[in-house]
Amino acid sequence: MLTFKGELEVKYIMESEPYSYLTSRHLFSSVGSKKPQVSRVMLHGSALVQHDGQIYPPDAIETIGYWSWELMAENLPFDYDPAVDAGLVEEN
């Protein structure tokens, strides 16, 4: 269960913000910089984070910054199983 007040800032330091993100957000002064991907999360009530990383209810979380740019296309599918993806087990 995820519960907090205010905003949660998430910085992913293993990868910098890509050029396409910076230009789409009109952050031209940052083009060429190696800033980490920064996102802010606001929670409306509380949310359950399921074992596969999905959020329930899905509208309980609002994102600002990098995560809002990536959109839903970057999320894992509901039935994602990393063991199957890695070839460690066979899919049923």
Jmol script that loads the backbone (N, CA, C; Angstrom):
load data "model"
ATOM      1  N   MET A   1       0.848  -1.171   0.000  1.00  0.00           N
ATOM      2  CA  MET A   1       0.000   0.000   0.000  1.00  0.00           C
ATOM      3  C   MET A   1       0.893   1.232   0.000  1.00  0.00           C
ATOM      4  N   LEU A   2       0.597   2.162  -0.858  1.00  0.00           N
ATOM      5  CA  LEU A   2       1.353   3.400  -0.983  1.00  0.00           C
ATOM      6  C   LEU A   2       0.496   4.530  -0.436  1.00  0.00           C
ATOM      7  N   THR A   3       1.036   5.226   0.571  1.00  0.00           N
ATOM      8  CA  THR A   3       0.330   6.345   1.172  1.00  0.00           C
ATOM      9  C   THR A   3       1.340   7.410   1.559  1.00  0.00           C
ATOM     10  N   PHE A   4       1.154   8.632   1.096  1.00  0.00           N
ATOM     11  CA  PHE A   4       1.983   9.760   1.506  1.00  0.00           C
ATOM     12  C   PHE A   4       1.257  11.050   1.174  1.00  0.00           C
ATOM     13  N   LYS A   5       1.679  12.132   1.800  1.00  0.00           N
ATOM     14  CA  LYS A   5       1.106  13.456   1.527  1.00  0.00           C
ATOM     15  C   LYS A   5       2.141  14.294   0.793  1.00  0.00           C
ATOM     16  N   GLY A   6       1.682  15.218  -0.020  1.00  0.00           N
ATOM     17  CA  GLY A   6       2.592  16.070  -0.765  1.00  0.00           C
ATOM     18  C   GLY A   6       3.072  15.384  -2.026  1.00  0.00           C
ATOM     19  N   GLU A   7       4.310  15.683  -2.409  1.00  0.00           N
ATOM     20  CA  GLU A   7       4.899  15.119  -3.625  1.00  0.00           C
ATOM     21  C   GLU A   7       6.106  14.266  -3.284  1.00  0.00           C
ATOM     22  N   LEU A   8       6.319  13.242  -4.081  1.00  0.00           N
ATOM     23  CA  LEU A   8       7.488  12.387  -3.974  1.00  0.00           C
ATOM     24  C   LEU A   8       8.336  12.631  -5.208  1.00  0.00           C
ATOM     25  N   GLU A   9       9.605  13.009  -5.023  1.00  0.00           N
ATOM     26  CA  GLU A   9      10.487  13.236  -6.168  1.00  0.00           C
ATOM     27  C   GLU A   9      11.317  11.985  -6.400  1.00  0.00           C
ATOM     28  N   VAL A  10      11.378  11.557  -7.655  1.00  0.00           N
ATOM     29  CA  VAL A  10      12.127  10.368  -8.035  1.00  0.00           C
ATOM     30  C   VAL A  10      13.198  10.785  -9.030  1.00  0.00           C
ATOM     31  N   LYS A  11      14.462  10.459  -8.727  1.00  0.00           N
ATOM     32  CA  LYS A  11      15.570  10.746  -9.641  1.00  0.00           C
ATOM     33  C   LYS A  11      16.199   9.419 -10.056  1.00  0.00           C
ATOM     34  N   TYR A  12      16.228   9.193 -11.367  1.00  0.00           N
ATOM     35  CA  TYR A  12      16.888   8.000 -11.902  1.00  0.00           C
ATOM     36  C   TYR A  12      18.239   8.458 -12.438  1.00  0.00           C
ATOM     37  N   ILE A  13      19.297   8.128 -11.722  1.00  0.00           N
ATOM     38  CA  ILE A  13      20.621   8.660 -12.044  1.00  0.00           C
ATOM     39  C   ILE A  13      21.405   7.785 -13.020  1.00  0.00           C
ATOM     40  N   MET A  14      20.871   6.638 -13.382  1.00  0.00           N
ATOM     41  CA  MET A  14      21.594   5.726 -14.274  1.00  0.00           C
ATOM     42  C   MET A  14      21.418   6.086 -15.751  1.00  0.00           C
ATOM     43  N   GLU A  15      20.557   7.045 -16.051  1.00  0.00           N
ATOM     44  CA  GLU A  15      20.312   7.434 -17.435  1.00  0.00           C
ATOM     45  C   GLU A  15      19.913   8.911 -17.447  1.00  0.00           C
ATOM     46  N   SER A  16      20.509   9.677 -18.345  1.00  0.00           N
ATOM     47  CA  SER A  16      20.176  11.102 -18.402  1.00  0.00           C
ATOM     48  C   SER A  16      18.929  11.334 -19.250  1.00  0.00           C
ATOM     49  N   GLU A  17      18.365  12.531 -19.120  1.00  0.00           N
ATOM     50  CA  GLU A  17      17.188  12.890 -19.894  1.00  0.00           C
ATOM     51  C   GLU A  17      17.565  12.956 -21.378  1.00  0.00           C
ATOM     52  N   PRO A  18      16.844  12.256 -22.252  1.00  0.00           N
ATOM     53  CA  PRO A  18      17.202  12.251 -23.676  1.00  0.00           C
ATOM     54  C   PRO A  18      16.889  13.576 -24.363  1.00  0.00           C
ATOM     55  N   TYR A  19      17.555  13.799 -25.462  1.00  0.00           N
ATOM     56  CA  TYR A  19      17.388  15.016 -26.267  1.00  0.00           C
ATOM     57  C   TYR A  19      15.923  15.236 -26.640  1.00  0.00           C
ATOM     58  N   SER A  20      15.229  14.168 -27.043  1.00  0.00           N
ATOM     59  CA  SER A  20      13.829  14.302 -27.462  1.00  0.00           C
ATOM     60  C   SER A  20      12.938  14.787 -26.323  1.00  0.00           C
ATOM     61  N   TYR A  21      13.241  14.377 -25.097  1.00  0.00           N
ATOM     62  CA  TYR A  21      12.478  14.861 -23.941  1.00  0.00           C
ATOM     63  C   TYR A  21      12.733  16.346 -23.724  1.00  0.00           C
ATOM     64  N   LEU A  22      14.004  16.732 -23.735  1.00  0.00           N
ATOM     65  CA  LEU A  22      14.366  18.128 -23.483  1.00  0.00           C
ATOM     66  C   LEU A  22      13.755  19.065 -24.519  1.00  0.00           C
ATOM     67  N   THR A  23      13.812  18.679 -25.792  1.00  0.00           N
ATOM     68  CA  THR A  23      13.262  19.553 -26.828  1.00  0.00           C
ATOM     69  C   THR A  23      11.732  19.564 -26.809  1.00  0.00           C
ATOM     70  N   SER A  24      11.102  18.443 -26.472  1.00  0.00           N
ATOM     71  CA  SER A  24       9.638  18.415 -26.415  1.00  0.00           C
ATOM     72  C   SER A  24       9.107  19.262 -25.269  1.00  0.00           C
ATOM     73  N   ARG A  25       9.903  19.430 -24.239  1.00  0.00           N
ATOM     74  CA  ARG A  25       9.505  20.248 -23.091  1.00  0.00           C
ATOM     75  C   ARG A  25      10.077  21.665 -23.168  1.00  0.00           C
ATOM     76  N   HIS A  26      10.683  21.993 -24.301  1.00  0.00           N
ATOM     77  CA  HIS A  26      11.269  23.323 -24.527  1.00  0.00           C
ATOM     78  C   HIS A  26      12.323  23.658 -23.475  1.00  0.00           C
ATOM     79  N   LEU A  27      13.114  22.681 -23.120  1.00  0.00           N
ATOM     80  CA  LEU A  27      14.198  22.864 -22.153  1.00  0.00           C
ATOM     81  C   LEU A  27      15.520  23.004 -22.906  1.00  0.00           C
ATOM     82  N   PHE A  28      15.547  23.898 -23.862  1.00  0.00           N
ATOM     83  CA  PHE A  28      16.696  24.042 -24.759  1.00  0.00           C
ATOM     84  C   PHE A  28      17.979  24.379 -24.007  1.00  0.00           C
ATOM     85  N   SER A  29      17.877  25.078 -22.888  1.00  0.00           N
ATOM     86  CA  SER A  29      19.089  25.430 -22.132  1.00  0.00           C
ATOM     87  C   SER A  29      19.726  24.198 -21.493  1.00  0.00           C
ATOM     88  N   SER A  30      18.968  23.095 -21.395  1.00  0.00           N
ATOM     89  CA  SER A  30      19.497  21.872 -20.788  1.00  0.00           C
ATOM     90  C   SER A  30      20.015  20.877 -21.818  1.00  0.00           C
ATOM     91  N   VAL A  31      19.799  21.149 -23.114  1.00  0.00           N
ATOM     92  CA  VAL A  31      20.247  20.226 -24.155  1.00  0.00           C
ATOM     93  C   VAL A  31      21.764  20.082 -24.064  1.00  0.00           C
ATOM     94  N   GLY A  32      22.211  18.843 -24.051  1.00  0.00           N
ATOM     95  CA  GLY A  32      23.634  18.563 -23.938  1.00  0.00           C
ATOM     96  C   GLY A  32      24.092  18.325 -22.509  1.00  0.00           C
ATOM     97  N   SER A  33      23.247  18.632 -21.557  1.00  0.00           N
ATOM     98  CA  SER A  33      23.614  18.382 -20.163  1.00  0.00           C
ATOM     99  C   SER A  33      23.344  16.921 -19.817  1.00  0.00           C
ATOM    100  N   LYS A  34      23.926  16.460 -18.788  1.00  0.00           N
ATOM    101  CA  LYS A  34      23.762  15.061 -18.361  1.00  0.00           C
ATOM    102  C   LYS A  34      22.980  15.001 -17.051  1.00  0.00           C
ATOM    103  N   LYS A  35      21.818  15.660 -17.040  1.00  0.00           N
ATOM    104  CA  LYS A  35      20.980  15.657 -15.850  1.00  0.00           C
ATOM    105  C   LYS A  35      20.237  14.323 -15.741  1.00  0.00           C
ATOM    106  N   PRO A  36      20.048  13.820 -14.515  1.00  0.00           N
ATOM    107  CA  PRO A  36      19.286  12.574 -14.352  1.00  0.00           C
ATOM    108  C   PRO A  36      17.813  12.791 -14.691  1.00  0.00           C
ATOM    109  N   GLN A  37      17.126  11.698 -14.931  1.00  0.00           N
ATOM    110  CA  GLN A  37      15.694  11.765 -15.193  1.00  0.00           C
ATOM    111  C   GLN A  37      14.993  12.073 -13.868  1.00  0.00           C
ATOM    112  N   VAL A  38      14.229  13.162 -13.842  1.00  0.00           N
ATOM    113  CA  VAL A  38      13.562  13.593 -12.614  1.00  0.00           C
ATOM    114  C   VAL A  38      12.055  13.593 -12.830  1.00  0.00           C
ATOM    115  N   SER A  39      11.352  12.995 -11.892  1.00  0.00           N
ATOM    116  CA  SER A  39       9.896  12.938 -11.940  1.00  0.00           C
ATOM    117  C   SER A  39       9.356  13.285 -10.557  1.00  0.00           C
ATOM    118  N   ARG A  40       8.130  13.765 -10.534  1.00  0.00           N
ATOM    119  CA  ARG A  40       7.439  13.989  -9.275  1.00  0.00           C
ATOM    120  C   ARG A  40       6.132  13.219  -9.319  1.00  0.00           C
ATOM    121  N   VAL A  41       5.783  12.630  -8.182  1.00  0.00           N
ATOM    122  CA  VAL A  41       4.578  11.818  -8.071  1.00  0.00           C
ATOM    123  C   VAL A  41       3.677  12.428  -7.010  1.00  0.00           C
ATOM    124  N   MET A  42       2.418  12.599  -7.354  1.00  0.00           N
ATOM    125  CA  MET A  42       1.413  13.031  -6.395  1.00  0.00           C
ATOM    126  C   MET A  42       0.404  11.901  -6.250  1.00  0.00           C
ATOM    127  N   LEU A  43       0.011  11.633  -5.028  1.00  0.00           N
ATOM    128  CA  LEU A  43      -0.903  10.540  -4.734  1.00  0.00           C
ATOM    129  C   LEU A  43      -2.250  11.112  -4.324  1.00  0.00           C
ATOM    130  N   HIS A  44      -3.307  10.629  -4.928  1.00  0.00           N
ATOM    131  CA  HIS A  44      -4.666  11.050  -4.596  1.00  0.00           C
ATOM    132  C   HIS A  44      -5.308   9.943  -3.767  1.00  0.00           C
ATOM    133  N   GLY A  45      -5.213  10.067  -2.457  1.00  0.00           N
ATOM    134  CA  GLY A  45      -5.705   9.031  -1.553  1.00  0.00           C
ATOM    135  C   GLY A  45      -4.597   8.038  -1.275  1.00  0.00           C
ATOM    136  N   SER A  46      -4.856   6.785  -1.529  1.00  0.00           N
ATOM    137  CA  SER A  46      -3.829   5.749  -1.386  1.00  0.00           C
ATOM    138  C   SER A  46      -3.935   4.811  -2.576  1.00  0.00           C
ATOM    139  N   ALA A  47      -2.885   4.031  -2.785  1.00  0.00           N
ATOM    140  CA  ALA A  47      -2.861   3.129  -3.935  1.00  0.00           C
ATOM    141  C   ALA A  47      -2.182   1.825  -3.539  1.00  0.00           C
ATOM    142  N   LEU A  48      -2.616   0.775  -4.133  1.00  0.00           N
ATOM    143  CA  LEU A  48      -2.014  -0.537  -3.944  1.00  0.00           C
ATOM    144  C   LEU A  48      -1.040  -0.778  -5.088  1.00  0.00           C
ATOM    145  N   VAL A  49       0.206  -1.087  -4.746  1.00  0.00           N
ATOM    146  CA  VAL A  49       1.197  -1.459  -5.758  1.00  0.00           C
ATOM    147  C   VAL A  49       1.219  -2.978  -5.793  1.00  0.00           C
ATOM    148  N   GLN A  50       0.775  -3.533  -6.892  1.00  0.00           N
ATOM    149  CA  GLN A  50       0.679  -4.982  -7.003  1.00  0.00           C
ATOM    150  C   GLN A  50       2.049  -5.594  -7.268  1.00  0.00           C
ATOM    151  N   HIS A  51       2.172  -6.894  -7.120  1.00  0.00           N
ATOM    152  CA  HIS A  51       3.460  -7.587  -7.260  1.00  0.00           C
ATOM    153  C   HIS A  51       4.107  -7.368  -8.622  1.00  0.00           C
ATOM    154  N   ASP A  52       3.302  -7.075  -9.645  1.00  0.00           N
ATOM    155  CA  ASP A  52       3.849  -6.851 -10.990  1.00  0.00           C
ATOM    156  C   ASP A  52       4.123  -5.370 -11.269  1.00  0.00           C
ATOM    157  N   GLY A  53       3.978  -4.519 -10.246  1.00  0.00           N
ATOM    158  CA  GLY A  53       4.268  -3.099 -10.389  1.00  0.00           C
ATOM    159  C   GLY A  53       3.096  -2.245 -10.822  1.00  0.00           C
ATOM    160  N   GLN A  54       1.968  -2.853 -11.101  1.00  0.00           N
ATOM    161  CA  GLN A  54       0.785  -2.097 -11.511  1.00  0.00           C
ATOM    162  C   GLN A  54       0.184  -1.386 -10.301  1.00  0.00           C
ATOM    163  N   ILE A  55      -0.417  -0.245 -10.547  1.00  0.00           N
ATOM    164  CA  ILE A  55      -1.026   0.581  -9.510  1.00  0.00           C
ATOM    165  C   ILE A  55      -2.539   0.423  -9.553  1.00  0.00           C
ATOM    166  N   TYR A  56      -3.146   0.218  -8.380  1.00  0.00           N
ATOM    167  CA  TYR A  56      -4.609   0.146  -8.302  1.00  0.00           C
ATOM    168  C   TYR A  56      -5.098   1.062  -7.197  1.00  0.00           C
ATOM    169  N   PRO A  57      -6.032   1.948  -7.464  1.00  0.00           N
ATOM    170  CA  PRO A  57      -6.612   2.250  -8.768  1.00  0.00           C
ATOM    171  C   PRO A  57      -5.625   3.044  -9.626  1.00  0.00           C
ATOM    172  N   PRO A  58      -5.660   2.864 -10.927  1.00  0.00           N
ATOM    173  CA  PRO A  58      -4.672   3.508 -11.801  1.00  0.00           C
ATOM    174  C   PRO A  58      -4.704   5.030 -11.780  1.00  0.00           C
ATOM    175  N   ASP A  59      -5.835   5.619 -11.436  1.00  0.00           N
ATOM    176  CA  ASP A  59      -5.913   7.082 -11.411  1.00  0.00           C
ATOM    177  C   ASP A  59      -5.537   7.682 -10.058  1.00  0.00           C
ATOM    178  N   ALA A  60      -5.012   6.872  -9.155  1.00  0.00           N
ATOM    179  CA  ALA A  60      -4.610   7.365  -7.832  1.00  0.00           C
ATOM    180  C   ALA A  60      -3.288   8.120  -7.880  1.00  0.00           C
ATOM    181  N   ILE A  61      -2.526   7.947  -8.950  1.00  0.00           N
ATOM    182  CA  ILE A  61      -1.210   8.575  -9.046  1.00  0.00           C
ATOM    183  C   ILE A  61      -1.161   9.528 -10.235  1.00  0.00           C
ATOM    184  N   GLU A  62      -0.600  10.694  -9.974  1.00  0.00           N
ATOM    185  CA  GLU A  62      -0.379  11.690 -11.029  1.00  0.00           C
ATOM    186  C   GLU A  62       1.124  11.926 -11.122  1.00  0.00           C
ATOM    187  N   THR A  63       1.657  11.920 -12.322  1.00  0.00           N
ATOM    188  CA  THR A  63       3.098  12.125 -12.498  1.00  0.00           C
ATOM    189  C   THR A  63       3.372  13.426 -13.226  1.00  0.00           C
ATOM    190  N   ILE A  64       4.495  14.039 -12.869  1.00  0.00           N
ATOM    191  CA  ILE A  64       4.967  15.274 -13.491  1.00  0.00           C
ATOM    192  C   ILE A  64       6.439  15.055 -13.830  1.00  0.00           C
ATOM    193  N   GLY A  65       6.886  15.607 -14.917  1.00  0.00           N
ATOM    194  CA  GLY A  65       8.290  15.478 -15.292  1.00  0.00           C
ATOM    195  C   GLY A  65       8.512  14.317 -16.228  1.00  0.00           C
ATOM    196  N   TYR A  66       9.631  13.632 -16.078  1.00  0.00           N
ATOM    197  CA  TYR A  66      10.038  12.609 -17.036  1.00  0.00           C
ATOM    198  C   TYR A  66       9.013  11.477 -17.163  1.00  0.00           C
ATOM    199  N   TRP A  67       8.504  10.974 -16.051  1.00  0.00           N
ATOM    200  CA  TRP A  67       7.532   9.872 -16.123  1.00  0.00           C
ATOM    201  C   TRP A  67       6.275  10.281 -16.873  1.00  0.00           C
ATOM    202  N   SER A  68       5.868  11.537 -16.779  1.00  0.00           N
ATOM    203  CA  SER A  68       4.673  11.958 -17.509  1.00  0.00           C
ATOM    204  C   SER A  68       4.944  12.018 -19.011  1.00  0.00           C
ATOM    205  N   TRP A  69       6.188  12.209 -19.400  1.00  0.00           N
ATOM    206  CA  TRP A  69       6.555  12.243 -20.813  1.00  0.00           C
ATOM    207  C   TRP A  69       6.577  10.838 -21.409  1.00  0.00           C
ATOM    208  N   GLU A  70       7.053   9.855 -20.645  1.00  0.00           N
ATOM    209  CA  GLU A  70       7.137   8.483 -21.155  1.00  0.00           C
ATOM    210  C   GLU A  70       5.765   7.872 -21.394  1.00  0.00           C
ATOM    211  N   LEU A  71       4.779   8.277 -20.652  1.00  0.00           N
ATOM    212  CA  LEU A  71       3.401   7.833 -20.811  1.00  0.00           C
ATOM    213  C   LEU A  71       3.234   6.330 -20.581  1.00  0.00           C
ATOM    214  N   MET A  72       2.067   5.819 -20.861  1.00  0.00           N
ATOM    215  CA  MET A  72       1.724   4.421 -20.608  1.00  0.00           C
ATOM    216  C   MET A  72       2.462   3.452 -21.524  1.00  0.00           C
ATOM    217  N   ALA A  73       2.912   3.883 -22.663  1.00  0.00           N
ATOM    218  CA  ALA A  73       3.576   2.981 -23.606  1.00  0.00           C
ATOM    219  C   ALA A  73       4.840   2.371 -23.003  1.00  0.00           C
ATOM    220  N   GLU A  74       5.425   3.030 -22.014  1.00  0.00           N
ATOM    221  CA  GLU A  74       6.653   2.526 -21.398  1.00  0.00           C
ATOM    222  C   GLU A  74       6.394   1.573 -20.240  1.00  0.00           C
ATOM    223  N   ASN A  75       5.145   1.446 -19.796  1.00  0.00           N
ATOM    224  CA  ASN A  75       4.826   0.565 -18.679  1.00  0.00           C
ATOM    225  C   ASN A  75       4.863  -0.891 -19.106  1.00  0.00           C
ATOM    226  N   LEU A  76       5.073  -1.751 -18.141  1.00  0.00           N
ATOM    227  CA  LEU A  76       5.054  -3.180 -18.419  1.00  0.00           C
ATOM    228  C   LEU A  76       3.619  -3.654 -18.592  1.00  0.00           C
ATOM    229  N   PRO A  77       3.404  -4.692 -19.409  1.00  0.00           N
ATOM    230  CA  PRO A  77       2.053  -5.235 -19.539  1.00  0.00           C
ATOM    231  C   PRO A  77       1.610  -5.885 -18.226  1.00  0.00           C
ATOM    232  N   PHE A  78       0.290  -5.992 -18.025  1.00  0.00           N
ATOM    233  CA  PHE A  78      -0.241  -6.557 -16.787  1.00  0.00           C
ATOM    234  C   PHE A  78       0.261  -7.966 -16.513  1.00  0.00           C
ATOM    235  N   ASP A  79       0.474  -8.759 -17.559  1.00  0.00           N
ATOM    236  CA  ASP A  79       0.871 -10.157 -17.367  1.00  0.00           C
ATOM    237  C   ASP A  79       2.383 -10.362 -17.491  1.00  0.00           C
ATOM    238  N   TYR A  80       3.173  -9.293 -17.351  1.00  0.00           N
ATOM    239  CA  TYR A  80       4.631  -9.399 -17.490  1.00  0.00           C
ATOM    240  C   TYR A  80       5.214 -10.287 -16.401  1.00  0.00           C
ATOM    241  N   ASP A  81       6.079 -11.193 -16.795  1.00  0.00           N
ATOM    242  CA  ASP A  81       6.773 -12.071 -15.852  1.00  0.00           C
ATOM    243  C   ASP A  81       8.253 -12.043 -16.220  1.00  0.00           C
ATOM    244  N   PRO A  82       9.095 -11.429 -15.384  1.00  0.00           N
ATOM    245  CA  PRO A  82      10.507 -11.312 -15.740  1.00  0.00           C
ATOM    246  C   PRO A  82      11.200 -12.658 -15.905  1.00  0.00           C
ATOM    247  N   ALA A  83      10.762 -13.691 -15.199  1.00  0.00           N
ATOM    248  CA  ALA A  83      11.370 -15.011 -15.342  1.00  0.00           C
ATOM    249  C   ALA A  83      11.101 -15.583 -16.733  1.00  0.00           C
ATOM    250  N   VAL A  84       9.890 -15.378 -17.255  1.00  0.00           N
ATOM    251  CA  VAL A  84       9.557 -15.835 -18.605  1.00  0.00           C
ATOM    252  C   VAL A  84      10.357 -15.045 -19.623  1.00  0.00           C
ATOM    253  N   ASP A  85      10.437 -13.733 -19.433  1.00  0.00           N
ATOM    254  CA  ASP A  85      11.170 -12.873 -20.350  1.00  0.00           C
ATOM    255  C   ASP A  85      12.650 -13.247 -20.426  1.00  0.00           C
ATOM    256  N   ALA A  86      13.220 -13.642 -19.306  1.00  0.00           N
ATOM    257  CA  ALA A  86      14.623 -14.022 -19.270  1.00  0.00           C
ATOM    258  C   ALA A  86      14.861 -15.461 -19.721  1.00  0.00           C
ATOM    259  N   GLY A  87      13.782 -16.194 -20.012  1.00  0.00           N
ATOM    260  CA  GLY A  87      13.905 -17.572 -20.445  1.00  0.00           C
ATOM    261  C   GLY A  87      14.175 -18.554 -19.319  1.00  0.00           C
ATOM    262  N   LEU A  88      13.943 -18.137 -18.078  1.00  0.00           N
ATOM    263  CA  LEU A  88      14.208 -19.001 -16.925  1.00  0.00           C
ATOM    264  C   LEU A  88      13.111 -20.018 -16.702  1.00  0.00           C
ATOM    265  N   VAL A  89      11.896 -19.693 -17.131  1.00  0.00           N
ATOM    266  CA  VAL A  89      10.762 -20.618 -17.028  1.00  0.00           C
ATOM    267  C   VAL A  89       9.968 -20.535 -18.320  1.00  0.00           C
ATOM    268  N   GLU A  90       9.182 -21.589 -18.595  1.00  0.00           N
ATOM    269  CA  GLU A  90       8.361 -21.579 -19.791  1.00  0.00           C
ATOM    270  C   GLU A  90       7.029 -20.891 -19.494  1.00  0.00           C
ATOM    271  N   GLU A  91       6.515 -20.189 -20.508  1.00  0.00           N
ATOM    272  CA  GLU A  91       5.235 -19.521 -20.362  1.00  0.00           C
ATOM    273  C   GLU A  91       4.130 -20.555 -20.418  1.00  0.00           C
ATOM    274  N   ASN A  92       3.095 -20.395 -19.574  1.00  0.00           N
ATOM    275  CA  ASN A  92       1.967 -21.345 -19.544  1.00  0.00           C
ATOM    276  C   ASN A  92       1.021 -21.091 -20.670  1.00  0.00           C
TER     277      ASN A  92
END
end "model"
wireframe off; spacefill off
backbone 0.3
color backbone group
